[in-house]
Amino acid sequence: MRTFIIDGYNVIYKIRRFEMELDNSLQSAREALVNFININKPNADKYVVIFEGKDEHFGLSQPESGRVRVVFTNTHEEADRRIVDMLKSSDNTRNLVIVSDDNYVLNHARSFGAGRMSAAEFFKTKKAQRP
């Protein structure tokens, strides 16, 4: 089983379908991304979507929807930093695939031996391949 770690806002701003949801609300864009994963991605994989947090999220339980776990970072903690920390603490980075268009995140994924996938690749593929 692979675990996809998704740079949430990075993907939202790169994929027009999700970016258009921002006209409704930020929550609507986040939900559209999570719903897309639940409907379109293989059941055998796990998905963790990382979003930058805000004070109002402090202490709230981390939402989970189907196979998707949503994580809000701590206030003033960037999602990029959280993703890199997850890579550093992983026992088996070969089962991780990082989804982002951010070079900082993708370079760290490569250096830790994790798979990498752009937002566009992730959005297009029904069965995401290890790059």
C-alpha positions in Angstrom: 0.0 0.0 0.0 1.3 3.5 -0.9 0.6 6.6 1.0 0.2 9.8 -1.0 1.1 13.0 0.9 -0.6 15.9 -0.8 0.5 19.5 -0.5 -3.2 20.6 -0.2 -3.2 24.3 -1.1 -0.5 23.8 -3.7 -2.8 21.4 -5.5 -5.8 23.6 -5.1 -4.1 26.5 -6.7 -2.6 24.4 -9.6 -5.8 22.6 -10.6 -8.5 24.9 -12.1 -11.4 22.7 -10.9 -10.4 23.2 -7.3 -9.3 26.8 -7.6 -12.7 27.7 -9.0 -14.2 26.4 -5.7 -12.4 29.2 -3.9 -15.1 31.6 -5.3 -17.4 29.8 -2.9 -15.0 29.4 0.1 -11.7 27.9 1.1 -13.6 25.1 2.8 -15.4 24.4 -0.4 -12.1 24.0 -2.3 -10.7 21.7 0.4 -13.8 19.6 0.3 -13.6 19.4 -3.5 -10.1 18.1 -3.3 -10.9 15.5 -0.6 -14.1 14.4 -2.5 -12.1 14.0 -5.7 -9.6 11.7 -4.0 -12.4 9.6 -2.4 -14.2 9.1 -5.7 -11.3 8.8 -8.2 -8.3 7.3 -6.5 -7.6 3.6 -5.8 -8.9 2.1 -2.6 -5.7 0.2 -1.9 -3.8 3.5 -1.2 -3.9 6.0 1.7 -4.0 9.7 1.3 -2.9 12.5 3.7 -3.7 16.1 2.6 -1.7 18.7 4.4 -3.1 22.3 4.8 -1.5 25.2 6.6 -3.4 25.7 9.8 -4.8 28.7 11.6 -5.5 29.5 15.2 -9.1 28.5 14.8 -8.1 24.9 13.9 -6.0 24.5 17.1 -7.3 21.7 19.2 -9.8 20.5 16.7 -9.8 16.8 15.7 -8.2 16.1 12.3 -11.0 15.5 9.8 -11.0 12.2 8.1 -13.2 11.4 5.1 -13.0 7.8 3.8 -9.5 7.0 2.9 -8.3 10.6 3.2 -6.8 12.1 6.3 -6.8 15.9 6.4 -4.0 17.5 8.5 -3.8 21.2 9.4 -0.4 22.3 10.4 0.2 24.3 13.6 -0.1 28.1 13.3 3.0 29.5 11.6 4.0 26.1 10.4 4.1 25.7 6.6 2.8 22.6 5.0 6.1 22.2 3.2 7.9 21.9 6.5 5.4 19.3 7.8 5.8 17.2 4.6 9.6 17.2 5.0 9.2 16.3 8.6 7.0 13.4 7.6 9.7 12.2 5.2 12.4 12.5 7.8 10.3 10.4 10.4 9.2 7.7 7.9 10.5 4.2 8.3 9.8 3.4 4.7 9.9 6.4 2.3 9.7 4.0 -0.7 6.0 3.6 0.0 5.4 7.4 0.0 4.5 9.5 -3.0 4.6 13.3 -2.5 2.1 15.3 -4.6 3.2 18.9 -5.1 4.6 21.3 -7.6 6.8 22.9 -5.0 10.5 22.3 -5.8 11.5 22.4 -2.1 9.1 19.6 -1.3 9.9 17.6 -4.4 13.7 17.9 -3.9 13.4 16.6 -0.4 11.1 13.7 -1.6 13.8 12.7 -4.1 16.6 12.9 -1.5 14.6 10.6 0.8 13.8 8.1 -1.9 10.1 8.9 -2.0 8.0 9.0 -5.2 7.1 12.4 -6.7 4.0 13.5 -8.6 2.9 16.9 -9.9 -0.5 18.2 -9.1 -1.5 17.8 -12.8 -0.3 14.1 -12.9 -2.2 13.3 -9.7 -5.4 14.9 -11.0 -5.2 13.2 -14.4 -4.5 9.6 -13.3 -7.1 7.3 -12.0 -4.4 4.8 -10.8 -1.5 7.0 -9.8 1.8 5.5 -10.7 5.0 5.8 -8.8 7.1 8.3 -10.8 
